[in-house]
Amino acid sequence: MSVLPGRKATYIGGSQYRRKAYGANHPLSIPRVSLATELIHAYGALTGAEFVAARKAADFELEWFHTPDYISAFKRAEALGRVSNPVRQRHQLGTLENPYFAQFFTIPATATGASIQAAEEVVRGRIGFNPAGGMHHARPDQAQGFCYFNDTVLGVMRLRREGWRVLYVDIDAHHGDGVEAAFTDDPEVFTFSLHMDSCYAYPFKGGQLSDTARANHSSLNIPLPLNTNDAEYRRLFDAAWQPLLAAFRPDVVVLQAGTDMIFADPLGKLGLSTQGFLAIAETIIDTSPTHDDGTPRLLVTGGGGYHPLVLARAWTGLWALLSGRELPDALPPAAVAALRAVDWDMDEEEPHFEQLFRSRVDVLSSASVRPEINDLANSIQQHPFFAKNP
């Protein structure tokens, strides 16, 4: 299997991701990184030279964004084996949304360290991919939306230490609100998020083409209508992406690649295919700034994704794009066995279910672009950042 030139990529993972986390009946109590890694290995698409073991973030690194009190409370909860009520109330730790589990501090701190490592791989001249990252809702002193530490913020901060201008693009089905809030006063970071309209989805803040074109910062949020399909997503993405690259002129791109925009996801309400997800990722890869040898200056994290079979297939394809590989659509026998071994029956009666075990891509159906999507795409061109930076 050949690897294309200009695609030196590092996959950051670890055995700790095989451990059950989040407790029973939580949307994240499913195999995600471990299953994706199994599928990648089934294709023979990961070499030892491309793999780096994830390390736990140091306290001083966590404190680039998170408060010392929050970090201390988190570590103390792991040591005690429980979360006290004052900590639960103040920091939103140990709740139904953000539950206590074994290695409560260690696992999120390791996933966070991996995003810092991914940033350091970019500094070294490689693409860095941390599939366990993308926890984009966490705040400095609170867990939010299943996210304990905001590894995406810390990855961006590590790149900012190089003096680079960072364009953060978030294709998760949910708004990357924690990342946006973290950089409101940094003119060298632009945050771009396409997400389910928050009138009907978490964080339920009411959706509009919102953009804080503040004096020192800009962000662009595109609120996606229910059942947004591949063609519609592409129409909206294209309306913003090249204008953003031209106007902001980033030195590096950070991509949060949650898979919950894909149609079968139980928490997503969009209608994209795996191919649609990968096509957007490929455009971002192909148009990112590059090092002198042509390698994209690109840090990629995982993110949301609550259907393990869909997620593993999508991230396998994403790794293939990042590392310059062409994979067959048909799943190898070892990949089929890994997917069949997952205890998952939420959509087993649906027509698409058996396709999940045959191919890493979906059966496509034609869908047109609704008029309201064209209206939304046209309104993107009126964003104040583009007016200031034609």
Sine and cosine of phi, psi and omega as CSV:
sin_phi,cos_phi,sin_psi,cos_psi,sin_omega,cos_omega
0.00,0.00,0.85,-0.53,-0.05,-1.00
-0.99,0.11,0.42,-0.91,0.09,-1.00
-0.88,-0.47,0.80,-0.60,-0.07,-1.00
-0.92,0.39,0.55,-0.83,0.08,-1.00
-0.91,0.42,0.48,-0.88,0.00,-1.00
0.98,0.18,0.23,0.97,0.00,-1.00
-0.78,-0.62,0.82,0.58,0.08,-1.00
-0.98,0.19,0.92,-0.40,-0.11,-0.99
-0.76,-0.64,0.51,-0.86,0.03,-1.00
-0.86,-0.52,0.77,-0.64,0.03,-1.00
-0.98,-0.21,0.84,-0.54,-0.07,-1.00
-0.94,-0.33,0.88,-0.47,-0.06,-1.00
-0.53,-0.85,-0.15,-0.99,-0.01,-1.00
-0.02,-1.00,0.34,-0.94,-0.05,-1.00
-0.92,0.39,-0.39,0.92,-0.04,-1.00
-0.90,0.44,-0.33,0.94,-0.01,-1.00
-0.97,0.24,-0.12,0.99,0.11,-0.99
-0.99,0.14,-0.24,0.97,-0.03,-1.00
-0.96,0.28,0.66,-0.75,0.06,-1.00
-0.90,0.44,0.74,-0.67,0.04,-1.00
-0.74,-0.67,0.19,-0.98,0.07,-1.00
0.94,0.35,-0.04,1.00,0.06,-1.00
0.97,0.24,0.00,-1.00,-0.03,-1.00
-0.97,0.26,0.50,-0.86,0.14,-0.99
0.90,0.43,0.35,0.94,0.12,-0.99
-0.99,-0.17,0.57,-0.82,-0.01,-1.00
-0.85,0.53,-0.39,0.92,0.01,-1.00
-0.99,-0.15,0.17,0.99,0.06,-1.00
-1.00,0.05,0.79,0.61,-0.03,-1.00
-0.72,-0.70,0.39,-0.92,0.10,-0.99
-0.95,0.31,0.77,-0.64,-0.02,-1.00
-0.78,-0.62,-0.98,0.19,-0.01,-1.00
-0.88,0.48,-0.67,0.74,-0.03,-1.00
-0.89,0.46,-0.65,0.76,-0.01,-1.00
-0.94,0.35,-0.67,0.74,0.05,-1.00
-0.87,0.50,-0.66,0.75,0.00,-1.00
-0.90,0.44,-0.63,0.77,0.05,-1.00
-0.87,0.49,-0.68,0.73,0.00,-1.00
-0.91,0.41,-0.65,0.76,0.03,-1.00
-0.88,0.48,-0.69,0.72,0.04,-1.00
-0.91,0.41,-0.57,0.82,0.02,-1.00
-0.88,0.48,-0.53,0.85,0.06,-1.00
-0.99,0.13,-0.12,0.99,-0.09,-1.00
0.92,0.40,0.58,0.81,-0.17,-0.99
-0.95,-0.32,0.39,0.92,0.03,-1.00
-0.57,-0.82,0.87,-0.50,0.02,-1.00
-0.99,-0.15,0.29,-0.96,0.05,-1.00
-0.88,0.48,-0.55,0.84,0.00,-1.00
-0.94,0.35,-0.35,0.94,-0.01,-1.00
-1.00,-0.07,-0.13,0.99,-0.12,-0.99
-0.97,-0.24,0.70,-0.72,0.12,-0.99
-0.78,-0.63,0.72,-0.69,0.03,-1.00
-0.96,0.28,0.71,-0.70,0.00,-1.00
-0.92,0.38,0.59,-0.81,0.07,-1.00
-0.89,-0.46,0.42,-0.91,0.04,-1.00
-0.95,0.30,0.69,-0.72,0.08,-1.00
-0.90,0.44,0.66,-0.75,0.09,-1.00
-0.96,0.29,0.43,-0.90,0.01,-1.00
-0.83,0.56,-0.65,0.76,-0.05,-1.00
-0.91,0.41,-0.50,0.87,0.06,-1.00
-0.95,0.31,-0.69,0.73,0.06,-1.00
-0.86,0.51,-0.56,0.83,-0.04,-1.00
-0.97,0.25,-0.08,1.00,0.17,-0.99
-0.86,0.51,-0.49,0.87,-0.04,-1.00
-0.80,-0.60,-0.68,0.74,-0.10,-1.00
-1.00,0.01,0.47,-0.88,-0.04,-1.00
-0.98,0.22,0.51,-0.86,0.06,-1.00
-0.84,0.54,-0.60,0.80,0.01,-1.00
-0.89,0.46,-0.65,0.76,-0.01,-1.00
-0.92,0.40,-0.71,0.70,0.00,-1.00
-0.89,0.46,-0.70,0.71,0.00,-1.00
-0.89,0.46,-0.69,0.73,0.01,-1.00
-0.89,0.45,-0.62,0.78,-0.01,-1.00
-0.91,0.42,-0.74,0.67,0.01,-1.00
-0.90,0.44,-0.64,0.77,-0.01,-1.00
-0.90,0.43,-0.62,0.78,0.03,-1.00
-0.88,0.47,-0.67,0.74,0.04,-1.00
-0.90,0.44,-0.66,0.75,-0.02,-1.00
-0.91,0.42,-0.60,0.80,-0.03,-1.00
-0.99,0.14,-0.35,0.94,-0.06,-1.00
0.98,0.18,0.33,0.94,0.02,-1.00
-0.22,-0.98,0.23,-0.97,0.06,-1.00
-0.93,-0.36,0.80,-0.60,0.03,-1.00
-0.96,0.28,0.37,-0.93,-0.03,-1.00
-0.88,0.47,-0.67,0.74,0.05,-1.00
-0.86,0.51,-0.64,0.77,0.04,-1.00
-0.92,0.40,-0.65,0.76,0.03,-1.00
-0.87,0.50,-0.70,0.71,-0.04,-1.00
-0.94,0.35,-0.66,0.75,-0.09,-1.00
-0.98,0.20,-0.67,0.75,-0.18,-0.98
-0.93,-0.37,-0.01,1.00,0.00,-1.00
0.86,0.52,0.54,0.84,0.11,-0.99
-0.99,-0.15,0.58,-0.81,0.02,-1.00
0.97,0.24,0.39,0.92,0.05,-1.00
-0.99,-0.10,0.06,-1.00,0.08,-1.00
-0.89,0.46,-0.60,0.80,0.00,-1.00
-0.95,0.31,-0.64,0.76,-0.08,-1.00
-0.80,-0.60,0.95,0.30,-0.23,-0.97
-0.98,0.22,0.29,-0.96,0.13,-0.99
-0.98,0.20,0.58,-0.82,0.10,-0.99
-0.42,-0.91,0.17,-0.99,0.01,-1.00
-0.87,0.50,0.62,-0.78,-0.08,-1.00
0.84,0.55,0.70,0.71,-0.11,-0.99
-0.82,0.57,-0.70,0.72,0.03,-1.00
-1.00,0.06,-0.65,0.76,-0.17,-0.99
-0.90,0.44,-0.70,0.71,-0.06,-1.00
-0.92,0.40,-0.77,0.64,0.06,-1.00
-0.89,0.45,-0.59,0.81,0.01,-1.00
-0.92,0.40,-0.53,0.85,0.05,-1.00
-0.96,0.29,-0.68,0.73,0.07,-1.00
-0.87,0.49,-0.54,0.84,0.02,-1.00
-0.96,0.26,-0.69,0.72,0.08,-1.00
-0.84,0.54,-0.56,0.83,-0.01,-1.00
-0.91,0.41,-0.54,0.84,0.06,-1.00
-0.95,0.31,-0.54,0.84,0.11,-0.99
-0.92,0.39,-0.67,0.74,0.09,-1.00
-0.86,0.50,-0.67,0.75,0.01,-1.00
-0.87,0.49,-0.65,0.76,0.06,-1.00
-0.89,0.46,-0.64,0.77,0.01,-1.00
-0.93,0.38,-0.53,0.85,0.11,-0.99
-0.90,0.44,-0.62,0.78,0.05,-1.00
-0.90,0.44,-0.68,0.73,0.04,-1.00
-0.86,0.51,-0.57,0.82,0.01,-1.00
-0.97,0.24,-0.14,0.99,0.03,-1.00
0.97,-0.25,0.25,0.97,-0.02,-1.00
-0.86,-0.51,0.30,-0.95,0.24,-0.97
-0.97,0.23,0.69,-0.73,0.07,-1.00
-0.93,-0.37,0.79,-0.62,-0.02,-1.00
-0.83,-0.56,0.89,-0.46,0.09,-1.00
-0.89,-0.46,1.00,-0.05,-0.04,-1.00
-0.90,0.43,-0.37,0.93,0.01,-1.00
-0.98,0.18,-0.08,1.00,-0.04,-1.00
-1.00,-0.01,-0.29,-0.96,0.02,-1.00
1.00,-0.04,0.39,0.92,-0.03,-1.00
-0.99,0.11,0.97,0.25,-0.30,-0.96
-1.00,0.07,-0.01,1.00,-0.01,-1.00
-1.00,-0.10,-0.35,0.94,-0.15,-0.99
-0.87,0.49,0.59,-0.81,0.02,-1.00
-0.96,-0.28,0.17,-0.99,-0.04,-1.00
-0.82,0.57,-0.58,0.82,-0.06,-1.00
-0.77,-0.63,0.34,0.94,0.01,-1.00
-0.51,-0.86,0.62,-0.79,0.23,-0.97
-0.98,0.22,0.59,-0.81,0.02,-1.00
-0.56,-0.83,0.66,-0.75,0.18,-0.98
0.80,0.60,0.73,0.68,0.00,-1.00
0.96,0.28,0.11,0.99,-0.11,-0.99
-0.92,-0.38,0.84,-0.54,-0.06,-1.00
-0.99,-0.11,-0.77,0.64,0.11,-0.99
-0.87,-0.48,0.60,-0.80,-0.02,-1.00
-1.00,-0.01,0.99,0.13,-0.04,-1.00
-0.89,0.46,-0.50,0.87,0.00,-1.00
-0.91,0.41,-0.67,0.74,0.07,-1.00
-0.87,0.50,-0.71,0.70,-0.05,-1.00
-0.93,0.38,-0.57,0.82,0.10,-0.99
-0.89,0.45,-0.69,0.72,0.06,-1.00
-0.89,0.46,-0.67,0.74,-0.01,-1.00
-0.88,0.47,-0.61,0.79,0.03,-1.00
-0.90,0.43,-0.63,0.78,0.04,-1.00
-0.94,0.35,-0.58,0.81,0.04,-1.00
-0.89,0.45,-0.46,0.89,0.04,-1.00
-0.91,0.41,-0.29,0.96,0.10,-0.99
-1.00,0.07,-0.05,1.00,-0.05,-1.00
0.99,0.14,0.23,0.97,-0.06,-1.00
-1.00,0.08,0.58,-0.81,0.18,-0.98
-0.98,0.18,0.75,-0.66,-0.15,-0.99
-0.90,-0.45,0.81,-0.58,0.18,-0.98
-0.98,-0.21,0.90,-0.44,0.00,-1.00
-0.98,-0.17,0.84,-0.54,0.02,-1.00
-0.85,-0.52,0.78,-0.62,-0.14,-0.99
-0.85,-0.52,0.93,-0.36,-0.02,-1.00
-0.96,-0.27,0.15,0.99,0.16,-0.99
-0.83,0.55,0.45,-0.89,0.00,-1.00
-0.93,0.38,-0.26,0.97,-0.03,-1.00
-0.93,-0.36,0.49,-0.87,-0.05,-1.00
-0.88,0.48,0.75,-0.66,0.08,-1.00
-0.98,0.19,0.87,0.49,-0.18,-0.98
-0.94,0.35,-0.57,0.82,-0.01,-1.00
-0.92,0.39,-0.57,0.82,0.02,-1.00
-0.95,0.31,-0.71,0.71,0.03,-1.00
-0.83,0.55,-0.73,0.68,-0.04,-1.00
-0.90,0.44,-0.52,0.85,-0.06,-1.00
-0.93,0.37,-0.43,0.90,-0.14,-0.99
-0.89,-0.46,0.43,0.90,-0.02,-1.00
-0.89,0.46,-0.39,0.92,-0.04,-1.00
-0.94,-0.34,0.24,0.97,0.00,-1.00
-0.93,-0.38,0.96,-0.29,-0.02,-1.00
-0.94,0.33,-0.12,0.99,-0.03,-1.00
-0.99,-0.11,0.14,0.99,0.06,-1.00
-0.79,-0.62,0.77,-0.64,0.12,-0.99
-0.88,-0.47,0.77,-0.64,0.01,-1.00
-0.94,-0.34,0.77,-0.64,-0.06,-1.00
-0.79,-0.61,0.88,-0.48,-0.08,-1.00
-0.75,-0.66,0.82,-0.58,0.17,-0.98
-0.97,-0.25,0.83,-0.56,-0.14,-0.99
-0.42,-0.91,0.30,-0.95,0.08,-1.00
-0.82,0.57,0.69,-0.73,0.04,-1.00
-0.81,0.58,0.81,-0.59,-0.07,-1.00
-0.97,0.25,0.08,1.00,0.24,-0.97
-0.92,0.38,-0.47,0.88,-0.04,-1.00
-0.85,-0.53,0.02,1.00,-0.08,-1.00
-0.61,-0.79,0.34,-0.94,0.06,-1.00
-0.81,0.59,0.69,-0.73,0.17,0.99
-1.00,-0.04,0.33,0.94,0.14,-0.99
0.83,0.56,0.78,0.62,-0.01,-1.00
-0.94,-0.35,0.08,1.00,-0.04,-1.00
1.00,0.04,0.78,-0.63,-0.13,-0.99
-0.94,-0.33,0.59,-0.81,0.19,-0.98
-0.35,-0.94,0.09,-1.00,0.07,-1.00
-0.97,0.24,1.00,0.09,-0.25,-0.97
-0.99,-0.14,0.75,-0.66,0.12,-0.99
-0.35,-0.94,0.94,-0.35,0.02,-1.00
-0.89,0.45,0.98,0.20,0.10,-1.00
-0.99,0.10,0.98,0.19,-0.02,-1.00
-0.97,0.24,0.13,-0.99,-0.03,-1.00
-0.86,0.51,-0.63,0.78,-0.09,-1.00
-0.93,-0.38,0.12,0.99,-0.11,-0.99
-0.38,-0.93,0.48,-0.87,0.11,-0.99
-0.70,-0.72,0.52,-0.85,0.12,-0.99
-0.58,-0.81,0.39,-0.92,0.03,-1.00
-0.72,-0.70,0.84,-0.55,0.07,-1.00
-0.91,-0.42,0.77,-0.63,0.07,-1.00
-0.94,-0.35,0.95,-0.32,-0.01,-1.00
-0.98,0.19,0.87,-0.49,-0.11,-0.99
-1.00,-0.03,0.77,-0.64,0.08,-1.00
-0.91,0.41,0.32,-0.95,0.08,-1.00
-0.79,0.61,0.63,-0.78,0.12,-0.99
0.90,0.44,0.43,0.90,0.08,-1.00
-0.81,0.59,0.79,-0.61,-0.07,-1.00
-0.98,-0.17,-0.02,-1.00,-0.05,-1.00
-0.84,0.55,-0.75,0.66,-0.06,-1.00
-0.91,0.42,-0.62,0.78,-0.01,-1.00
-0.94,0.35,-0.67,0.74,0.03,-1.00
-0.89,0.46,-0.69,0.72,0.02,-1.00
-0.88,0.48,-0.66,0.75,0.01,-1.00
-0.87,0.50,-0.70,0.71,-0.03,-1.00
-0.95,0.30,-0.67,0.74,0.01,-1.00
-0.88,0.48,-0.73,0.68,-0.04,-1.00
-0.90,0.43,-0.50,0.87,0.02,-1.00
-0.90,0.43,-0.42,0.91,-0.08,-1.00
-0.95,-0.33,-0.56,0.83,-0.28,-0.96
-0.91,0.42,-0.84,0.55,-0.02,-1.00
-0.90,0.43,-0.65,0.76,0.11,-0.99
-0.85,0.52,-0.60,0.80,0.04,-1.00
-0.91,0.42,-0.73,0.69,0.01,-1.00
-0.85,0.52,-0.68,0.73,-0.04,-1.00
-0.94,0.35,-0.64,0.77,-0.08,-1.00
-0.99,0.16,-0.63,0.78,-0.10,-1.00
-1.00,0.00,-0.49,0.87,0.01,-1.00
0.78,0.63,0.90,0.43,-0.04,-1.00
-0.95,0.32,0.41,-0.91,0.16,-0.99
-1.00,0.03,-0.38,0.92,-0.09,-1.00
-0.40,-0.92,0.48,-0.88,0.03,-1.00
-0.89,-0.46,0.65,-0.76,0.15,-0.99
-0.91,-0.43,0.84,-0.54,-0.02,-1.00
-0.93,-0.36,0.86,-0.52,0.17,-0.99
-1.00,-0.10,0.90,-0.43,-0.20,-0.98
-0.92,-0.39,0.85,0.53,0.13,-0.99
-0.89,0.45,0.51,-0.86,-0.07,-1.00
-0.96,-0.26,0.13,0.99,-0.07,-1.00
-0.97,0.26,0.01,1.00,0.16,-0.99
-0.98,0.19,-0.23,0.97,-0.03,-1.00
-0.97,0.23,0.62,-0.79,-0.28,-0.96
-0.80,0.61,-0.58,0.82,-0.13,-0.99
-1.00,0.09,-0.06,1.00,-0.08,-1.00
-0.91,0.42,0.74,-0.67,-0.07,-1.00
-0.95,0.33,-0.34,0.94,0.04,-1.00
-0.97,-0.24,-0.21,0.98,0.05,-1.00
-1.00,0.04,0.44,-0.90,0.02,-1.00
-0.78,-0.62,0.54,0.84,0.03,-1.00
-0.93,-0.36,0.05,-1.00,-0.13,-0.99
-0.78,-0.63,0.51,0.86,-0.01,-1.00
-0.98,0.21,0.41,-0.91,0.14,-0.99
-1.00,-0.07,0.20,-0.98,0.13,-0.99
-0.86,0.51,-0.64,0.77,0.03,-1.00
-0.89,0.46,-0.63,0.78,0.03,-1.00
-0.90,0.44,-0.68,0.73,0.07,-1.00
-0.85,0.53,-0.75,0.66,-0.05,-1.00
-0.93,0.36,-0.54,0.84,0.01,-1.00
-0.91,0.41,-0.63,0.78,0.05,-1.00
-0.92,0.40,-0.71,0.70,0.02,-1.00
-0.86,0.51,-0.66,0.75,-0.02,-1.00
-0.89,0.45,-0.64,0.76,0.05,-1.00
-0.88,0.48,-0.68,0.73,0.01,-1.00
-0.89,0.46,-0.69,0.72,0.02,-1.00
-0.87,0.49,-0.74,0.68,-0.11,-0.99
-0.94,0.35,-0.38,0.93,-0.09,-1.00
-0.93,-0.37,0.04,1.00,0.03,-1.00
-0.94,0.35,0.40,-0.92,0.14,-0.99
-0.85,0.53,0.37,-0.93,-0.07,-1.00
-0.79,-0.62,0.38,-0.93,0.23,-0.97
-0.96,0.28,0.11,-0.99,-0.07,-1.00
-0.87,0.50,-0.46,0.89,-0.04,-1.00
-1.00,0.00,0.10,1.00,0.03,-1.00
1.00,-0.09,-0.13,0.99,0.04,-1.00
-0.93,0.38,0.80,-0.60,0.03,-1.00
-0.85,0.53,0.67,-0.75,0.16,-0.99
-0.99,0.12,1.00,-0.04,-0.21,-0.98
-0.54,-0.84,0.83,-0.56,0.16,-0.99
-0.96,-0.29,0.77,-0.64,-0.04,-1.00
-0.82,-0.57,0.73,-0.68,0.12,-0.99
-0.88,-0.48,0.25,-0.97,0.21,-0.98
-0.96,0.27,-0.55,-0.84,-0.03,-1.00
0.26,-0.96,-0.56,-0.83,0.03,-1.00
-0.91,0.42,0.21,-0.98,-0.04,-1.00
0.53,-0.85,0.94,-0.35,-0.22,-0.98
-0.84,-0.54,0.19,0.98,0.14,-0.99
-0.89,-0.46,0.97,-0.26,-0.17,-0.99
-0.88,0.48,-0.58,0.82,-0.05,-1.00
-0.94,0.33,-0.65,0.76,0.04,-1.00
-0.92,0.40,-0.73,0.68,-0.04,-1.00
-0.87,0.49,-0.74,0.68,-0.06,-1.00
-0.89,0.46,-0.65,0.76,0.02,-1.00
-0.91,0.41,-0.67,0.75,-0.04,-1.00
-0.93,0.38,-0.70,0.72,-0.01,-1.00
-0.95,0.31,-0.44,0.90,0.14,-0.99
-0.89,0.45,-0.72,0.70,0.06,-1.00
-0.91,0.42,-0.59,0.81,0.03,-1.00
-0.90,0.44,-0.71,0.71,0.03,-1.00
-0.88,0.47,-0.61,0.79,0.04,-1.00
-0.87,0.49,-0.68,0.73,0.03,-1.00
-0.90,0.43,-0.70,0.71,-0.04,-1.00
-0.90,0.44,-0.61,0.80,-0.07,-1.00
-1.00,-0.09,0.02,1.00,0.08,-1.00
0.98,0.21,0.47,0.88,-0.02,-1.00
-0.97,-0.22,0.47,-0.88,0.17,-0.99
-0.95,-0.33,0.87,-0.49,-0.03,-1.00
-0.95,-0.30,0.57,-0.82,0.15,-0.99
-0.89,0.46,0.49,-0.87,0.07,-1.00
-0.93,0.37,-0.62,0.79,-0.05,-1.00
-0.91,0.41,0.71,-0.71,0.00,-1.00
-0.97,0.23,0.71,-0.71,0.08,-1.00
-0.91,0.42,0.39,-0.92,-0.02,-1.00
-0.81,0.58,-0.64,0.77,0.00,-1.00
-0.91,0.42,-0.55,0.84,0.04,-1.00
-0.94,0.35,-0.67,0.74,0.04,-1.00
-0.87,0.49,-0.69,0.72,0.00,-1.00
-0.88,0.47,-0.66,0.75,0.01,-1.00
-0.90,0.43,-0.66,0.75,0.01,-1.00
-0.93,0.36,-0.65,0.76,0.00,-1.00
-0.90,0.43,-0.45,0.90,-0.04,-1.00
-0.97,0.22,-0.19,0.98,-0.02,-1.00
-0.98,0.22,0.72,-0.69,0.04,-1.00
-0.99,0.16,1.00,0.01,-0.10,-0.99
-0.54,-0.84,0.86,-0.51,-0.02,-1.00
-0.67,-0.74,0.26,0.97,-0.11,-0.99
-0.88,0.48,-0.54,0.84,-0.03,-1.00
-0.81,-0.59,0.48,0.87,-0.09,-1.00
-0.92,0.39,-0.29,0.96,0.04,-1.00
-1.00,-0.03,-0.06,1.00,-0.07,-1.00
-0.99,0.15,0.49,-0.87,-0.04,-1.00
-0.87,0.50,-0.45,0.89,-0.07,-1.00
-0.99,0.14,-0.17,0.99,-0.26,-0.97
-0.89,0.46,-0.74,0.68,-0.05,-1.00
-0.92,0.40,-0.43,0.90,0.06,-1.00
-0.89,0.46,-0.46,0.89,-0.01,-1.00
-0.90,0.44,-0.37,0.93,-0.01,-1.00
-0.98,-0.20,-0.09,1.00,-0.02,-1.00
-0.98,-0.17,-0.59,0.81,-0.18,-0.98
-0.58,-0.81,0.44,-0.90,0.07,-1.00
-1.00,0.08,-0.02,1.00,0.07,-1.00
-0.85,-0.53,0.17,-0.99,-0.13,-0.99
-0.97,-0.24,0.31,-0.95,0.16,-0.99
-0.98,0.21,0.84,-0.55,-0.10,-0.99
-1.00,-0.02,0.55,-0.83,0.14,-0.99
-0.83,-0.56,0.50,-0.87,-0.03,-1.00
-0.97,0.24,0.61,-0.79,0.04,-1.00
-0.50,-0.86,0.69,-0.73,-0.06,-1.00
-1.00,-0.02,0.16,-0.99,0.02,-1.00
-1.00,-0.03,0.84,-0.55,0.00,-1.00
-0.95,0.31,0.49,-0.87,-0.01,-1.00
-0.83,0.56,-0.60,0.80,-0.04,-1.00
-0.91,0.41,-0.44,0.90,0.06,-1.00
-0.94,0.35,-0.68,0.74,0.06,-1.00
-0.89,0.46,-0.63,0.78,0.04,-1.00
-0.89,0.46,-0.68,0.73,0.01,-1.00
-0.91,0.41,-0.66,0.75,0.03,-1.00
-0.87,0.48,-0.66,0.75,0.01,-1.00
-0.91,0.41,-0.57,0.82,-0.01,-1.00
-0.94,0.34,-0.44,0.90,0.03,-1.00
-0.87,0.50,-0.57,0.82,-0.03,-1.00
-0.91,0.42,-0.28,0.96,0.00,-1.00
-1.00,-0.01,0.07,1.00,-0.01,-1.00
-0.83,0.56,0.71,-0.70,-0.07,-1.00
-0.86,0.51,-0.47,0.88,0.00,-1.00
-0.91,0.42,-0.64,0.77,0.00,-1.00
-0.94,0.35,-0.54,0.84,0.04,-1.00
-0.91,0.41,-0.61,0.79,-0.01,-1.00
-0.97,0.22,-0.44,0.90,-0.09,-1.00
-0.78,-0.63,0.92,0.38,-0.09,-1.00
-0.91,0.40,0.00,0.00,0.00,0.00
